[in-house]
Amino acid sequence: MVYPSNPMFRTFILLLVLLLSEAELSAQQPDEYSKNSGSAGLWLGATAGPSLLLEKAPDSLQAEFKDYLNNLRSGSHYGFQAEYFLNPYLGFGAKYVRFTTRLDADSIITEFFSRIYYISISNNMHIHTISPMVYGRLPLLKNKLSVVGGMGMAVLLYRNIYESIDDSASFKGSSPGLSTSFRATYEVIPNLHLGFQTGYVRAFLKGYTKDNGTTVEKESFDEQDYQNLSRFDFSIGVYYTFRHKLNRH
């Protein structure tokens, strides 16, 4: 649960106040507002690209396991977003992103009671992120280029299917978080924009439910053992705009 004293919450509120201030300023400048009014309206977008989980494997692990977990940090994502701009500078909307990483290993070496074992393991992880967002936009080059920043609270749904030689289980959990994004797009043909987007999601998993097909167990972590689900997303995106003109009298 997110409380008002949480730094992420305070940052979100600060951005909202700044964006509302910008919207009020634009309303006091009708001439400039009229020039860019074509950028108000509904934006629909689809994005995809590589992702990187920020948490690294502990140094205390055996080298083979450490390398395996660090390789599992790299993945990919795709997502969809809908944004409605009240004016050329201020908008709100929602974003969905599905992050995936999968890794199989059949020759990890481990030592147990002075004996060497070779084990096979695999992980198939998915993290679904749903975020209501507030956006600020800077139109440039006669409204062809758009620089857009966004921020919002997020809900992350964690799923991981683990398999080894003698065990398999599904791990599920959820976590609140913070989602931010920054992008630059260019209108290549009327209403169609192409661009690049970076995103940062910050969240920590505090527990999970384990289902091995026979029993279901719930486990909560101590604070020092929270699993860091924070990641960076790097995307190429396509966006379509349903514009409308705003008239000022």
DADA-V811852 format. One record per helix or strand. SS is the DSSP state (helix for helix, strand for strand). FROM is the first residue (numbers start at 1). LEN is the number of residues. If there is no record, write none. Layout:
ss = {SS & SS}
from = {FROM & FROM}
len = {LEN & LEN}
This chain:
ss = {helix & helix & helix & strand & helix & strand & strand & strand & strand & strand & strand & strand & strand & helix & strand & strand}
from = {7 & 30 & 37 & 41 & 63 & 74 & 90 & 115 & 145 & 168 & 192 & 207 & 216 & 223 & 227 & 231}
len = {21 & 6 & 3 & 13 & 9 & 12 & 23 & 26 & 20 & 22 & 14 & 5 & 5 & 3 & 2 & 13}
